[in-house]
């Protein structure tokens, strides 16, 4: 099952750690908030994606299963 990154916008405080830990999937906007691509995470990056979610100071980053149409 494909995994995606999701941001809880009410919790996010624009610390930017997620972009440092997962730069190939997350960039920051001009205010430091994450811009996340909605592509499925490759298996090789799942461990770092989990770490980014765990290490987020605001716990605003989540991994979710792909939504079915």
PQR file with spaces between the fields and no chain letter, atoms N, CA, C, O and H, PARSE charges and radii, in Angstrom:
ATOM       1  N    UNK     1       0.850   -1.179    0.000 -0.4000 1.5000
ATOM       2  CA   UNK     1       0.000    0.000    0.000 -0.0000 2.0000
ATOM       3  C    UNK     1       0.898    1.245    0.000  0.5500 1.7000
ATOM       4  O    UNK     1       1.846    1.344    0.780 -0.5500 1.4000
ATOM       5  N    UNK     2       0.586    2.165   -0.868 -0.4000 1.5000
ATOM       6  CA   UNK     2       1.374    3.393   -0.978 -0.0000 2.0000
ATOM       7  C    UNK     2       1.183    4.285    0.242  0.5500 1.7000
ATOM       8  O    UNK     2       0.082    4.402    0.780 -0.5500 1.4000
ATOM       9  H    UNK     2      -0.184    2.085   -1.501  0.4000 1.0000
ATOM      10  N    UNK     3       2.270    4.906    0.664 -0.4000 1.5000
ATOM      11  CA   UNK     3       2.252    5.852    1.778 -0.0000 2.0000
ATOM      12  C    UNK     3       2.477    7.264    1.239  0.5500 1.7000
ATOM      13  O    UNK     3       3.242    7.463    0.296 -0.5500 1.4000
ATOM      14  H    UNK     3       3.165    4.811    0.227  0.4000 1.0000
ATOM      15  N    UNK     4       1.810    8.228    1.840 -0.4000 1.5000
ATOM      16  CA   UNK     4       1.946    9.634    1.475 -0.0000 2.0000
ATOM      17  C    UNK     4       2.211   10.454    2.733  0.5500 1.7000
ATOM      18  O    UNK     4       1.922   10.020    3.848 -0.5500 1.4000
ATOM      19  H    UNK     4       1.189    8.066    2.606  0.4000 1.0000
ATOM      20  N    UNK     5       2.766   11.644    2.533 -0.4000 1.5000
ATOM      21  CA   UNK     5       3.003   12.569    3.638 -0.0000 2.0000
ATOM      22  C    UNK     5       1.821   13.520    3.721  0.5500 1.7000
ATOM      23  O    UNK     5       1.321   13.996    2.701 -0.5500 1.4000
ATOM      24  H    UNK     5       3.001   11.996    1.627  0.4000 1.0000
ATOM      25  N    UNK     6       1.383   13.790    4.930 -0.4000 1.5000
ATOM      26  CA   UNK     6       0.283   14.718    5.159 -0.0000 2.0000
ATOM      27  C    UNK     6       0.674   15.679    6.281  0.5500 1.7000
ATOM      28  O    UNK     6       1.313   15.281    7.255 -0.5500 1.4000
ATOM      29  H    UNK     6       1.789   13.404    5.758  0.4000 1.0000
ATOM      30  N    UNK     7       0.287   16.941    6.135 -0.4000 1.5000
ATOM      31  CA   UNK     7       0.597   17.954    7.145 -0.0000 2.0000
ATOM      32  C    UNK     7      -0.681   18.359    7.868  0.5500 1.7000
ATOM      33  O    UNK     7      -1.692   18.652    7.230 -0.5500 1.4000
ATOM      34  H    UNK     7      -0.232   17.264    5.344  0.4000 1.0000
ATOM      35  N    UNK     8      -0.639   18.374    9.171 -0.4000 1.5000
ATOM      36  CA   UNK     8      -1.736   18.908    9.988 -0.0000 2.0000
ATOM      37  C    UNK     8      -1.481   20.406   10.113  0.5500 1.7000
ATOM      38  O    UNK     8      -0.673   20.842   10.933 -0.5500 1.4000
ATOM      39  H    UNK     8       0.182   18.136    9.689  0.4000 1.0000
ATOM      40  N    UNK     9      -2.172   21.182    9.296 -0.4000 1.5000
ATOM      41  CA   UNK     9      -1.903   22.615    9.197 -0.0000 2.0000
ATOM      42  C    UNK     9      -2.229   23.369   10.474  0.5500 1.7000
ATOM      43  O    UNK     9      -1.646   24.425   10.719 -0.5500 1.4000
ATOM      44  H    UNK     9      -2.828   20.828    8.630  0.4000 1.0000
ATOM      45  N    UNK    10      -3.123   22.875   11.281 -0.4000 1.5000
ATOM      46  CA   UNK    10      -3.427   23.566   12.533 -0.0000 2.0000
ATOM      47  C    UNK    10      -2.317   23.382   13.564  0.5500 1.7000
ATOM      48  O    UNK    10      -2.185   24.186   14.486 -0.5500 1.4000
ATOM      49  H    UNK    10      -3.597   22.017   11.082  0.4000 1.0000
ATOM      50  N    UNK    11      -1.509   22.314   13.408 -0.4000 1.5000
ATOM      51  CA   UNK    11      -0.417   22.054   14.343 -0.0000 2.0000
ATOM      52  C    UNK    11       0.923   22.604   13.864  0.5500 1.7000
ATOM      53  O    UNK    11       1.784   22.929   14.682 -0.5500 1.4000
ATOM      54  H    UNK    11      -1.617   21.660   12.658  0.4000 1.0000
ATOM      55  N    UNK    12       1.109   22.713   12.552 -0.4000 1.5000
ATOM      56  CA   UNK    12       2.402   23.093   11.985 -0.0000 2.0000
ATOM      57  C    UNK    12       2.805   24.501   12.436  0.5500 1.7000
ATOM      58  O    UNK    12       2.008   25.437   12.380 -0.5500 1.4000
ATOM      59  H    UNK    12       0.410   22.449   11.888  0.4000 1.0000
ATOM      60  N    UNK    13       4.057   24.629   12.885 -0.4000 1.5000
ATOM      61  CA   UNK    13       4.603   25.910   13.336 -0.0000 2.0000
ATOM      62  C    UNK    13       5.785   26.371   12.492  0.5500 1.7000
ATOM      63  O    UNK    13       6.523   27.271   12.894 -0.5500 1.4000
ATOM      64  H    UNK    13       4.704   23.868   12.931  0.4000 1.0000
ATOM      65  N    UNK    14       5.970   25.755   11.320 -0.4000 1.5000
ATOM      66  CA   UNK    14       6.999   26.150   10.346 -0.0000 2.0000
ATOM      67  C    UNK    14       8.418   26.045   10.895  0.5500 1.7000
ATOM      68  O    UNK    14       9.235   26.939   10.675 -0.5500 1.4000
ATOM      69  H    UNK    14       5.371   25.024   10.994  0.4000 1.0000
ATOM      70  N    UNK    15       8.715   24.970   11.600 -0.4000 1.5000
ATOM      71  CA   UNK    15      10.076   24.755   12.087 -0.0000 2.0000
ATOM      72  C    UNK    15      11.026   24.381   10.951  0.5500 1.7000
ATOM      73  O    UNK    15      12.205   24.732   10.989 -0.5500 1.4000
ATOM      74  H    UNK    15       8.052   24.243   11.778  0.4000 1.0000
ATOM      75  N    UNK    16      10.516   23.667    9.938 -0.4000 1.5000
ATOM      76  CA   UNK    16      11.316   23.322    8.771 -0.0000 2.0000
ATOM      77  C    UNK    16      12.145   22.060    8.877  0.5500 1.7000
ATOM      78  O    UNK    16      12.839   21.706    7.924 -0.5500 1.4000
ATOM      79  H    UNK    16       9.558   23.381    9.907  0.4000 1.0000
ATOM      80  N    UNK    17      12.098   21.371   10.002 -0.4000 1.5000
ATOM      81  CA   UNK    17      12.884   20.156   10.166 -0.0000 2.0000
ATOM      82  C    UNK    17      12.486   19.089    9.151  0.5500 1.7000
ATOM      83  O    UNK    17      13.342   18.334    8.690 -0.5500 1.4000
ATOM      84  H    UNK    17      11.534   21.659   10.776  0.4000 1.0000
ATOM      85  N    UNK    18      11.232   19.014    8.803 -0.4000 1.5000
ATOM      86  CA   UNK    18      10.763   18.009    7.845 -0.0000 2.0000
ATOM      87  C    UNK    18      11.471   18.146    6.499  0.5500 1.7000
ATOM      88  O    UNK    18      11.823   17.142    5.879 -0.5500 1.4000
ATOM      89  H    UNK    18      10.537   19.628    9.178  0.4000 1.0000
ATOM      90  N    UNK    19      11.680   19.371    6.049 -0.4000 1.5000
ATOM      91  CA   UNK    19      12.357   19.601    4.771 -0.0000 2.0000
ATOM      92  C    UNK    19      13.832   19.230    4.847  0.5500 1.7000
ATOM      93  O    UNK    19      14.422   18.824    3.846 -0.5500 1.4000
ATOM      94  H    UNK    19      11.394   20.186    6.552  0.4000 1.0000
ATOM      95  N    UNK    20      14.423   19.366    6.011 -0.4000 1.5000
ATOM      96  CA   UNK    20      15.823   18.956    6.185 -0.0000 2.0000
ATOM      97  C    UNK    20      15.955   17.439    6.156  0.5500 1.7000
ATOM      98  O    UNK    20      16.921   16.905    5.611 -0.5500 1.4000
ATOM      99  H    UNK    20      13.944   19.696    6.824  0.4000 1.0000
ATOM     100  N    UNK    21      14.986   16.749    6.742 -0.4000 1.5000
ATOM     101  CA   UNK    21      15.048   15.295    6.822 -0.0000 2.0000
ATOM     102  C    UNK    21      14.565   14.598    5.557  0.5500 1.7000
ATOM     103  O    UNK    21      14.963   13.464    5.291 -0.5500 1.4000
ATOM     104  H    UNK    21      14.202   17.182    7.185  0.4000 1.0000
ATOM     105  N    UNK    22      13.721   15.248    4.779 -0.4000 1.5000
ATOM     106  CA   UNK    22      13.133   14.628    3.586 -0.0000 2.0000
ATOM     107  C    UNK    22      13.077   15.620    2.424  0.5500 1.7000
ATOM     108  O    UNK    22      11.995   15.904    1.909 -0.5500 1.4000
ATOM     109  H    UNK    22      13.397   16.169    4.995  0.4000 1.0000
ATOM     110  N    UNK    23      14.230   16.152    2.005 -0.4000 1.5000
ATOM     111  CA   UNK    23      14.242   17.227    1.005 -0.0000 2.0000
ATOM     112  C    UNK    23      13.723   16.833   -0.375  0.5500 1.7000
ATOM     113  O    UNK    23      13.306   17.702   -1.141 -0.5500 1.4000
ATOM     114  H    UNK    23      15.108   15.922    2.423  0.4000 1.0000
ATOM     115  N    UNK    24      13.739   15.546   -0.708 -0.4000 1.5000
ATOM     116  CA   UNK    24      13.246   15.138   -2.016 -0.0000 2.0000
ATOM     117  C    UNK    24      11.727   15.126   -2.103  0.5500 1.7000
ATOM     118  O    UNK    24      11.174   14.980   -3.194 -0.5500 1.4000
ATOM     119  H    UNK    24      14.077   14.840   -0.086  0.4000 1.0000
ATOM     120  N    UNK    25      11.039   15.279   -0.966 -0.4000 1.5000
ATOM     121  CA   UNK    25       9.574   15.285   -0.960 -0.0000 2.0000
ATOM     122  C    UNK    25       8.974   16.542   -0.328  0.5500 1.7000
ATOM     123  O    UNK    25       7.795   16.835   -0.527 -0.5500 1.4000
ATOM     124  H    UNK    25      11.488   15.398   -0.080  0.4000 1.0000
ATOM     125  N    UNK    26       9.775   17.278    0.427 -0.4000 1.5000
ATOM     126  CA   UNK    26       9.255   18.455    1.129 -0.0000 2.0000
ATOM     127  C    UNK    26      10.182   19.641    0.888  0.5500 1.7000
ATOM     128  O    UNK    26      11.392   19.555    1.098 -0.5500 1.4000
ATOM     129  H    UNK    26      10.733   17.041    0.589  0.4000 1.0000
ATOM     130  N    UNK    27       9.594   20.746    0.443 -0.4000 1.5000
ATOM     131  CA   UNK    27      10.312   22.016    0.357 -0.0000 2.0000
ATOM     132  C    UNK    27       9.572   22.995    1.253  0.5500 1.7000
ATOM     133  O    UNK    27       8.493   22.686    1.757 -0.5500 1.4000
ATOM     134  H    UNK    27       8.611   20.816    0.273  0.4000 1.0000
ATOM     135  N    UNK    28      10.142   24.161    1.451 -0.4000 1.5000
ATOM     136  CA   UNK    28       9.509   25.162    2.311 -0.0000 2.0000
ATOM     137  C    UNK    28       9.066   26.363    1.485  0.5500 1.7000
ATOM     138  O    UNK    28       9.738   26.748    0.528 -0.5500 1.4000
ATOM     139  H    UNK    28      11.019   24.413    1.041  0.4000 1.0000
ATOM     140  N    UNK    29       7.942   26.947    1.856 -0.4000 1.5000
ATOM     141  CA   UNK    29       7.497   28.161    1.188 -0.0000 2.0000
ATOM     142  C    UNK    29       8.252   29.357    1.787  0.5500 1.7000
ATOM     143  O    UNK    29       9.130   29.181    2.632 -0.5500 1.4000
ATOM     144  H    UNK    29       7.397   26.634    2.633  0.4000 1.0000
ATOM     145  N    UNK    30       7.915   30.540    1.357 -0.4000 1.5000
ATOM     146  CA   UNK    30       8.647   31.729    1.799 -0.0000 2.0000
ATOM     147  C    UNK    30       8.502   32.018    3.292  0.5500 1.7000
ATOM     148  O    UNK    30       9.297   32.779    3.844 -0.5500 1.4000
ATOM     149  H    UNK    30       7.202   30.684    0.671  0.4000 1.0000
ATOM     150  N    UNK    31       7.514   31.434    3.954 -0.4000 1.5000
ATOM     151  CA   UNK    31       7.308   31.628    5.392 -0.0000 2.0000
ATOM     152  C    UNK    31       7.831   30.457    6.215  0.5500 1.7000
ATOM     153  O    UNK    31       7.729   30.462    7.442 -0.5500 1.4000
ATOM     154  H    UNK    31       6.869   30.816    3.506  0.4000 1.0000
ATOM     155  N    UNK    32       8.390   29.454    5.540 -0.4000 1.5000
ATOM     156  CA   UNK    32       8.946   28.299    6.229 -0.0000 2.0000
ATOM     157  C    UNK    32       7.985   27.135    6.411  0.5500 1.7000
ATOM     158  O    UNK    32       8.324   26.156    7.074 -0.5500 1.4000
ATOM     159  H    UNK    32       8.473   29.450    4.544  0.4000 1.0000
ATOM     160  N    UNK    33       6.790   27.225    5.832 -0.4000 1.5000
ATOM     161  CA   UNK    33       5.827   26.122    5.919 -0.0000 2.0000
ATOM     162  C    UNK    33       6.107   25.090    4.829  0.5500 1.7000
ATOM     163  O    UNK    33       6.549   25.448    3.737 -0.5500 1.4000
ATOM     164  H    UNK    33       6.515   28.021    5.293  0.4000 1.0000
ATOM     165  N    UNK    34       5.854   23.826    5.113 -0.4000 1.5000
ATOM     166  CA   UNK    34       6.188   22.770    4.156 -0.0000 2.0000
ATOM     167  C    UNK    34       5.270   22.735    2.946  0.5500 1.7000
ATOM     168  O    UNK    34       4.058   22.925    3.047 -0.5500 1.4000
ATOM     169  H    UNK    34       5.494   23.535    5.999  0.4000 1.0000
ATOM     170  N    UNK    35       5.883   22.486    1.807 -0.4000 1.5000
ATOM     171  CA   UNK    35       5.176   22.200    0.563 -0.0000 2.0000
ATOM     172  C    UNK    35       5.480   20.741    0.260  0.5500 1.7000
ATOM     173  O    UNK    35       6.624   20.379   -0.014 -0.5500 1.4000
ATOM     174  H    UNK    35       6.868   22.331    1.725  0.4000 1.0000
ATOM     175  N    UNK    36       4.452   19.911    0.310 -0.4000 1.5000
ATOM     176  CA   UNK    36       4.622   18.468    0.191 -0.0000 2.0000
ATOM     177  C    UNK    36       4.091   18.008   -1.150  0.5500 1.7000
ATOM     178  O    UNK    36       2.981   18.364   -1.547 -0.5500 1.4000
ATOM     179  H    UNK    36       3.523   20.206    0.533  0.4000 1.0000
ATOM     180  N    UNK    37       4.902   17.201   -1.858 -0.4000 1.5000
ATOM     181  CA   UNK    37       4.362   16.613   -3.084 -0.0000 2.0000
ATOM     182  C    UNK    37       3.437   15.470   -2.682  0.5500 1.7000
ATOM     183  O    UNK    37       3.605   14.879   -1.615 -0.5500 1.4000
ATOM     184  H    UNK    37       5.804   16.912   -1.536  0.4000 1.0000
ATOM     185  N    UNK    38       2.486   15.166   -3.513 -0.4000 1.5000
ATOM     186  CA   UNK    38       1.509   14.131   -3.163 -0.0000 2.0000
ATOM     187  C    UNK    38       1.851   12.791   -3.808  0.5500 1.7000
ATOM     188  O    UNK    38       0.997   11.913   -3.934 -0.5500 1.4000
ATOM     189  H    UNK    38       2.350   15.646   -4.379  0.4000 1.0000
ATOM     190  N    UNK    39       3.098   12.649   -4.210 -0.4000 1.5000
ATOM     191  CA   UNK    39       3.530   11.385   -4.806 -0.0000 2.0000
ATOM     192  C    UNK    39       3.681   10.328   -3.711  0.5500 1.7000
ATOM     193  O    UNK    39       4.003   10.648   -2.567 -0.5500 1.4000
ATOM     194  H    UNK    39       3.792   13.362   -4.107  0.4000 1.0000
ATOM     195  N    UNK    40       3.446    9.076   -4.071 -0.4000 1.5000
ATOM     196  CA   UNK    40       3.684    8.005   -3.088 -0.0000 2.0000
ATOM     197  C    UNK    40       5.159    7.980   -2.693  0.5500 1.7000
ATOM     198  O    UNK    40       6.036    8.241   -3.516 -0.5500 1.4000
ATOM     199  H    UNK    40       3.185    8.815   -5.001  0.4000 1.0000
ATOM     200  N    UNK    41       5.419    7.667   -1.443 -0.4000 1.5000
ATOM     201  CA   UNK    41       6.793    7.578   -0.963 -0.0000 2.0000
ATOM     202  C    UNK    41       7.421    6.270   -1.423  0.5500 1.7000
ATOM     203  O    UNK    41       6.841    5.203   -1.221 -0.5500 1.4000
ATOM     204  H    UNK    41       4.707    7.455   -0.774  0.4000 1.0000
ATOM     205  N    UNK    42       8.598    6.339   -2.039 -0.4000 1.5000
ATOM     206  CA   UNK    42       9.281    5.092   -2.395 -0.0000 2.0000
ATOM     207  C    UNK    42       9.673    4.334   -1.129  0.5500 1.7000
ATOM     208  O    UNK    42       9.912    4.935   -0.082 -0.5500 1.4000
ATOM     209  H    UNK    42       9.069    7.206   -2.203  0.4000 1.0000
ATOM     210  N    UNK    43       9.735    3.043   -1.236 -0.4000 1.5000
ATOM     211  CA   UNK    43      10.084    2.195   -0.100 -0.0000 2.0000
ATOM     212  C    UNK    43      11.398    2.628    0.529  0.5500 1.7000
ATOM     213  O    UNK    43      11.551    2.562    1.749 -0.5500 1.4000
ATOM     214  H    UNK    43       9.541    2.555   -2.087  0.4000 1.0000
ATOM     215  N    UNK    44      12.346    3.069   -0.286 -0.4000 1.5000
ATOM     216  CA   UNK    44      13.668    3.434    0.224 -0.0000 2.0000
ATOM     217  C    UNK    44      13.643    4.678    1.111  0.5500 1.7000
ATOM     218  O    UNK    44      14.596    4.914    1.855 -0.5500 1.4000
ATOM     219  H    UNK    44      12.222    3.122   -1.277  0.4000 1.0000
ATOM     220  N    UNK    45      12.576    5.481    1.051 -0.4000 1.5000
ATOM     221  CA   UNK    45      12.514    6.700    1.870 -0.0000 2.0000
ATOM     222  C    UNK    45      11.544    6.589    3.042  0.5500 1.7000
ATOM     223  O    UNK    45      11.416    7.538    3.817 -0.5500 1.4000
ATOM     224  H    UNK    45      11.802    5.290    0.447  0.4000 1.0000
ATOM     225  N    UNK    46      10.868    5.470    3.190 -0.4000 1.5000
ATOM     226  CA   UNK    46       9.878    5.328    4.267 -0.0000 2.0000
ATOM     227  C    UNK    46      10.487    5.484    5.658  0.5500 1.7000
ATOM     228  O    UNK    46       9.878    6.101    6.533 -0.5500 1.4000
ATOM     229  H    UNK    46      10.973    4.699    2.561  0.4000 1.0000
ATOM     230  N    UNK    47      11.666    4.938    5.868 -0.4000 1.5000
ATOM     231  CA   UNK    47      12.294    5.046    7.186 -0.0000 2.0000
ATOM     232  C    UNK    47      12.567    6.510    7.532  0.5500 1.7000
ATOM     233  O    UNK    47      12.303    6.935    8.657 -0.5500 1.4000
ATOM     234  H    UNK    47      12.160    4.437    5.158  0.4000 1.0000
ATOM     235  N    UNK    48      13.093    7.289    6.576 -0.4000 1.5000
ATOM     236  CA   UNK    48      13.357    8.710    6.835 -0.0000 2.0000
ATOM     237  C    UNK    48      12.061    9.496    6.957  0.5500 1.7000
ATOM     238  O    UNK    48      12.002   10.472    7.704 -0.5500 1.4000
ATOM     239  H    UNK    48      13.307    6.944    5.662  0.4000 1.0000
ATOM     240  N    UNK    49      11.022    9.089    6.235 -0.4000 1.5000
ATOM     241  CA   UNK    49       9.725    9.764    6.352 -0.0000 2.0000
ATOM     242  C    UNK    49       9.131    9.541    7.742  0.5500 1.7000
ATOM     243  O    UNK    49       8.564   10.459    8.334 -0.5500 1.4000
ATOM     244  H    UNK    49      11.070    8.296    5.627  0.4000 1.0000
ATOM     245  N    UNK    50       9.262    8.336    8.252 -0.4000 1.5000
ATOM     246  CA   UNK    50       8.782    8.056    9.615 -0.0000 2.0000
ATOM     247  C    UNK    50       9.571    8.877   10.635  0.5500 1.7000
ATOM     248  O    UNK    50       9.005    9.397   11.597 -0.5500 1.4000
ATOM     249  H    UNK    50       9.722    7.590    7.771  0.4000 1.0000
ATOM     250  N    UNK    51      10.877    8.988   10.418 -0.4000 1.5000
ATOM     251  CA   UNK    51      11.700    9.790   11.329 -0.0000 2.0000
ATOM     252  C    UNK    51      11.281   11.259   11.266  0.5500 1.7000
ATOM     253  O    UNK    51      11.196   11.918   12.303 -0.5500 1.4000
ATOM     254  H    UNK    51      11.337    8.566    9.637  0.4000 1.0000
ATOM     255  N    UNK    52      11.019   11.775   10.077 -0.4000 1.5000
ATOM     256  CA   UNK    52      10.579   13.164    9.946 -0.0000 2.0000
ATOM     257  C    UNK    52       9.277   13.387   10.699  0.5500 1.7000
ATOM     258  O    UNK    52       9.118   14.408   11.368 -0.5500 1.4000
ATOM     259  H    UNK    52      11.088   11.240    9.235  0.4000 1.0000
ATOM     260  N    UNK    53       8.345   12.448   10.601 -0.4000 1.5000
ATOM     261  CA   UNK    53       7.068   12.569   11.310 -0.0000 2.0000
ATOM     262  C    UNK    53       7.272   12.505   12.823  0.5500 1.7000
ATOM     263  O    UNK    53       6.648   13.257   13.572 -0.5500 1.4000
ATOM     264  H    UNK    53       8.474   11.618   10.058  0.4000 1.0000
ATOM     265  N    UNK    54       8.140   11.613   13.261 -0.4000 1.5000
ATOM     266  CA   UNK    54       8.409   11.455   14.691 -0.0000 2.0000
ATOM     267  C    UNK    54       9.162   12.643   15.266  0.5500 1.7000
ATOM     268  O    UNK    54       8.897   13.061   16.393 -0.5500 1.4000
ATOM     269  H    UNK    54       8.647   11.003   12.653  0.4000 1.0000
ATOM     270  N    UNK    55      10.102   13.190   14.496 -0.4000 1.5000
ATOM     271  CA   UNK    55      10.961   14.276   14.988 -0.0000 2.0000
ATOM     272  C    UNK    55      10.356   15.665   14.828  0.5500 1.7000
ATOM     273  O    UNK    55      10.926   16.639   15.320 -0.5500 1.4000
ATOM     274  H    UNK    55      10.318   12.850   13.581  0.4000 1.0000
ATOM     275  N    UNK    56       9.224   15.780   14.157 -0.4000 1.5000
ATOM     276  CA   UNK    56       8.582   17.087   13.981 -0.0000 2.0000
ATOM     277  C    UNK    56       8.272   17.682   15.362  0.5500 1.7000
ATOM     278  O    UNK    56       7.552   17.063   16.145 -0.5500 1.4000
ATOM     279  H    UNK    56       8.761   14.989   13.758  0.4000 1.0000
ATOM     280  N    UNK    57       8.803   18.873   15.672 -0.4000 1.5000
ATOM     281  CA   UNK    57       8.571   19.469   16.992 -0.0000 2.0000
ATOM     282  C    UNK    57       7.088   19.695   17.315  0.5500 1.7000
ATOM     283  O    UNK    57       6.696   19.662   18.482 -0.5500 1.4000
ATOM     284  H    UNK    57       9.387   19.376   15.035  0.4000 1.0000
ATOM     285  N    UNK    58       6.276   19.922   16.297 -0.4000 1.5000
ATOM     286  CA   UNK    58       4.848   20.159   16.517 -0.0000 2.0000
ATOM     287  C    UNK    58       4.003   18.907   16.257  0.5500 1.7000
ATOM     288  O    UNK    58       2.779   18.943   16.382 -0.5500 1.4000
ATOM     289  H    UNK    58       6.595   19.948   15.350  0.4000 1.0000
ATOM     290  N    UNK    59       4.663   17.800   15.894 -0.4000 1.5000
ATOM     291  CA   UNK    59       3.973   16.556   15.534 -0.0000 2.0000
ATOM     292  C    UNK    59       2.898   16.796   14.469  0.5500 1.7000
ATOM     293  O    UNK    59       1.803   16.238   14.531 -0.5500 1.4000
ATOM     294  H    UNK    59       5.658   17.770   15.793  0.4000 1.0000
ATOM     295  N    UNK    60       3.239   17.636   13.501 -0.4000 1.5000
ATOM     296  CA   UNK    60       2.286   18.019   12.462 -0.0000 2.0000
ATOM     297  C    UNK    60       2.413   17.186   11.193  0.5500 1.7000
ATOM     298  O    UNK    60       1.595   17.323   10.283 -0.5500 1.4000
ATOM     299  H    UNK    60       4.129   18.090   13.451  0.4000 1.0000
ATOM     300  N    UNK    61       3.408   16.339   11.120 -0.4000 1.5000
ATOM     301  CA   UNK    61       3.630   15.533    9.929 -0.0000 2.0000
ATOM     302  C    UNK    61       3.144   14.116   10.181  0.5500 1.7000
ATOM     303  O    UNK    61       3.451   13.521   11.214 -0.5500 1.4000
ATOM     304  H    UNK    61       4.071   16.227   11.860  0.4000 1.0000
ATOM     305  N    UNK    62       2.382   13.576    9.231 -0.4000 1.5000
ATOM     306  CA   UNK    62       1.831   12.235    9.366 -0.0000 2.0000
ATOM     307  C    UNK    62       2.064   11.462    8.071  0.5500 1.7000
ATOM     308  O    UNK    62       2.157   12.047    6.992 -0.5500 1.4000
ATOM     309  H    UNK    62       2.133   14.059    8.392  0.4000 1.0000
ATOM     310  N    UNK    63       2.156   10.167    8.194 -0.4000 1.5000
ATOM     311  CA   UNK    63       2.150    9.292    7.027 -0.0000 2.0000
ATOM     312  C    UNK    63       0.769    8.679    6.941  0.5500 1.7000
ATOM     313  O    UNK    63       0.179    8.296    7.951 -0.5500 1.4000
ATOM     314  H    UNK    63       2.081    9.692    9.071  0.4000 1.0000
ATOM     315  N    UNK    64       0.265    8.592    5.735 -0.4000 1.5000
ATOM     316  CA   UNK    64      -1.068    8.008    5.557 -0.0000 2.0000
ATOM     317  C    UNK    64      -1.055    7.070    4.357  0.5500 1.7000
ATOM     318  O    UNK    64      -0.250    7.222    3.438 -0.5500 1.4000
ATOM     319  H    UNK    64       0.745    8.903    4.914  0.4000 1.0000
ATOM     320  N    UNK    65      -1.947    6.114    4.383 -0.4000 1.5000
ATOM     321  CA   UNK    65      -2.107    5.218    3.257 -0.0000 2.0000
ATOM     322  C    UNK    65      -2.786    5.972    2.131  0.5500 1.7000
ATOM     323  O    UNK    65      -3.560    6.899    2.373 -0.5500 1.4000
ATOM     324  H    UNK    65      -2.601    5.990    5.129  0.4000 1.0000
ATOM     325  N    UNK    66      -2.502    5.585    0.925 -0.4000 1.5000
ATOM     326  CA   UNK    66      -3.113    6.229   -0.246 -0.0000 2.0000
ATOM     327  C    UNK    66      -4.625    6.093   -0.190  0.5500 1.7000
ATOM     328  O    UNK    66      -5.159    5.045    0.173 -0.5500 1.4000
ATOM     329  H    UNK    66      -1.873    4.832    0.729  0.4000 1.0000
ATOM     330  N    UNK    67      -5.284    7.143   -0.545 -0.4000 1.5000
ATOM     331  CA   UNK    67      -6.757    7.115   -0.584 -0.0000 2.0000
ATOM     332  C    UNK    67      -7.215    6.488   -1.885  0.5500 1.7000
ATOM     333  O    UNK    67      -6.682    6.781   -2.956 -0.5500 1.4000
ATOM     334  H    UNK    67      -4.850    7.994   -0.840  0.4000 1.0000
ATOM     335  N    UNK    68      -8.177    5.650   -1.782 -0.4000 1.5000
ATOM     336  CA   UNK    68      -8.733    4.981   -2.968 -0.0000 2.0000
ATOM     337  C    UNK    68      -9.832    5.865   -3.559  0.5500 1.7000
ATOM     338  O    UNK    68     -10.608    6.482   -2.830 -0.5500 1.4000
ATOM     339  H    UNK    68      -8.609    5.412   -0.912  0.4000 1.0000
ATOM     340  N    UNK    69      -9.884    5.915   -4.907 -0.4000 1.5000
ATOM     341  CA   UNK    69     -10.947    6.734   -5.540 -0.0000 2.0000
ATOM     342  C    UNK    69     -12.315    6.140   -5.345  0.5500 1.7000
ATOM     343  O    UNK    69     -13.305    6.702   -5.812 -0.5500 1.4000
ATOM     344  H    UNK    69      -9.253    5.414   -5.499  0.4000 1.0000
